[in-house]
Amino acid sequence: MSDWFANIAHSLAEQAGTWFIGLVVALLGLVSGRLVENIKFALNRADLRTKYYEELAEELSNIVFIVDRLVKVYYGSRWASDEDRTAIAIAYNESMNKISRKEYVYLSWLRRYWGKKAANAFVLAMQSIRAVDGVLIRLNDLNVLKDQAGKESAMADLESAFRGLQVAVQSVLVPTI
């Protein structure tokens, strides 16, 4: 009987190394699988951050550009044709509709990927965009009424609101450290 136990003990001792190596390989497989998944998740998140930032930056830059055209060409020049003014008005309307429609999407991206400070800067930028929009609506109403004195006052307000918009957008896209 002791021979039998000796053979079993000897067999287990010989196979222990094989079992140990198998166990180590299995554990490494589990750990490396999770590590690979974590790396993939981090890379996907970085890709999304870049994609979302580019979209937001493009839209904010577009609204600043269109308002610049409104201030300098639509209202600020005598040489712009009706076609020029129509094209600028259409571009402004499309840009304003797009950024307003996606405001909460952009806000959620900012909160999720860049934090509360960036989200708050975007909220201020949207307030500035709406301030410009309010002045433009007033200017158009004054144009209809042919109120020249009111138009001059509204133009000053538009230029001031535009400067505020530029600062607000810059604080979203080019934050200080």
C-alpha positions in Angstrom: 0.0 0.0 0.0 2.8 2.4 0.7 4.1 1.8 -2.8 0.8 2.9 -4.2 0.9 6.2 -2.1 4.5 6.7 -3.1 3.6 6.3 -6.8 0.7 8.8 -6.5 2.8 11.3 -4.6 5.6 10.9 -7.2 3.1 11.3 -10.1 1.6 14.5 -8.5 5.1 15.9 -7.9 5.9 15.3 -11.6 2.7 17.0 -12.8 2.7 19.9 -10.3 5.1 21.8 -12.5 2.9 21.3 -15.5 -0.2 22.4 -13.6 1.6 25.4 -12.1 2.7 26.5 -15.6 -0.8 26.0 -16.9 -2.3 28.1 -14.0 0.2 30.9 -14.6 -0.5 31.0 -18.3 -4.3 31.0 -17.6 -3.9 33.9 -15.2 -1.8 35.9 -17.6 -4.4 35.3 -20.3 -7.1 36.7 -18.0 -5.0 39.7 -16.9 -3.8 40.5 -20.4 -7.3 40.2 -21.8 -8.6 42.9 -19.4 -5.5 45.0 -20.0 -6.1 44.9 -23.8 -9.8 45.8 -23.2 -8.9 48.7 -21.0 -6.4 50.0 -23.6 -9.0 49.6 -26.4 -11.6 51.5 -24.3 -9.1 54.3 -23.6 -8.2 54.6 -27.3 -11.8 54.7 -28.3 -12.5 57.4 -25.7 -9.6 59.4 -27.0 -10.9 59.0 -30.6 -14.4 60.2 -29.5 -12.9 63.2 -27.7 -11.1 64.2 -30.8 -14.1 63.7 -33.1 -16.4 65.6 -30.7 -14.0 68.4 -30.1 -13.5 69.0 -33.8 -17.2 69.1 -34.5 -17.9 71.5 -31.6 -14.9 73.7 -32.6 -16.0 73.8 -36.2 -19.6 74.8 -35.3 -18.5 77.5 -32.8 -15.9 78.8 -35.3 -18.6 78.9 -38.0 -21.0 80.9 -35.9 -18.3 83.4 -35.1 -17.4 83.7 -38.8 -21.0 84.1 -39.9 -21.6 86.8 -37.3 -18.4 88.5 -38.5 -19.9 88.5 -42.0 -23.1 90.0 -40.7 -21.4 92.8 -38.9 -18.9 93.7 -41.6 -20.7 92.8 -44.8 -24.4 92.5 -44.3 -24.8 95.6 -42.0 -21.4 97.2 -42.3 -21.0 97.7 -46.0 -22.7 99.5 -48.8 -21.2 97.4 -51.6 -22.8 94.0 -50.7 -25.5 93.0 -53.1 -28.8 91.5 -52.2 -27.5 88.1 -53.2 -24.5 88.5 -50.8 -26.8 89.5 -48.0 -29.2 86.7 -48.8 -26.4 84.1 -48.8 -25.1 85.5 -45.4 -28.6 85.4 -43.9 -29.1 81.9 -45.0 -25.8 80.7 -43.7 -26.5 82.4 -40.4 -29.9 80.9 -40.1 -28.5 77.4 -40.9 -25.7 77.8 -38.4 -27.9 79.1 -35.7 -30.4 76.3 -36.1 -27.7 73.7 -36.1 -25.9 74.9 -32.9 -29.2 75.5 -31.1 -30.5 72.0 -32.1 -27.3 70.4 -30.8 -26.7 72.6 -27.8 -27.5 69.9 -25.2 -25.5 67.3 -27.2 -22.5 69.6 -27.1 -23.0 70.3 -23.4 -23.2 66.6 -22.6 -20.0 65.9 -24.5 -18.2 68.7 -22.7 -19.3 67.5 -19.3 -18.4 63.9 -20.1 -15.1 64.4 -21.7 -13.7 67.8 -20.5 -15.5 68.4 -17.2 -17.6 71.1 -15.6 -15.4 74.0 -16.3 -15.5 73.4 -20.1 -19.3 72.9 -19.9 -19.8 76.2 -18.1 -17.6 78.0 -20.7 -19.9 76.5 -23.4 -23.0 77.7 -21.5 -21.6 81.2 -21.5 -20.8 80.9 -25.2 -24.4 79.9 -25.9 -25.6 82.9 -23.9 -23.4 85.1 -26.1 -24.7 83.5 -29.2 -28.3 84.1 -28.1 -27.4 87.7 -27.2 -26.1 88.3 -30.7 -29.3 86.6 -32.1 -31.5 88.9 -30.0 -29.7 92.0 -31.4 -30.0 90.7 -34.9 -33.7 90.1 -34.5 -34.1 93.7 -33.1 -32.0 95.0 -36.0 -34.2 93.3 -38.5 -37.3 94.7 -36.8 -35.8 98.2 -37.0 -35.0 97.7 -40.7 -38.7 97.0 -41.3 -39.7 100.1 -39.3 -37.1 102.2 -41.1 -35.9 103.5 -37.7 -32.4 104.8 -38.5 -31.6 106.1 -34.9 -32.6 102.7 -33.4 -30.6 100.9 -36.1 -27.4 102.8 -35.1 -27.9 102.0 -31.5 -28.6 98.3 -32.4 -25.4 98.2 -34.5 -23.4 99.3 -31.5 -25.1 96.6 -29.5 -24.3 94.1 -32.2 -20.7 94.9 -32.3 -20.5 94.7 -28.5 -22.3 91.4 -28.5 -20.0 90.1 -31.2 -16.9 91.0 -29.2 -18.5 89.1 -26.2 -19.2 86.1 -28.5 -15.6 86.0 -29.6 -14.3 86.1 -26.0 -16.8 83.4 -24.9 -16.0 81.1 -27.8 -12.3 81.5 -27.3 -12.7 80.5 -23.6 -14.3 77.2 -24.8 -11.9 76.5 -27.6 -8.7 78.0 -26.2 -9.0 77.7 -22.4 -6.3 79.1 -20.3 -4.4 76.7 -18.1 
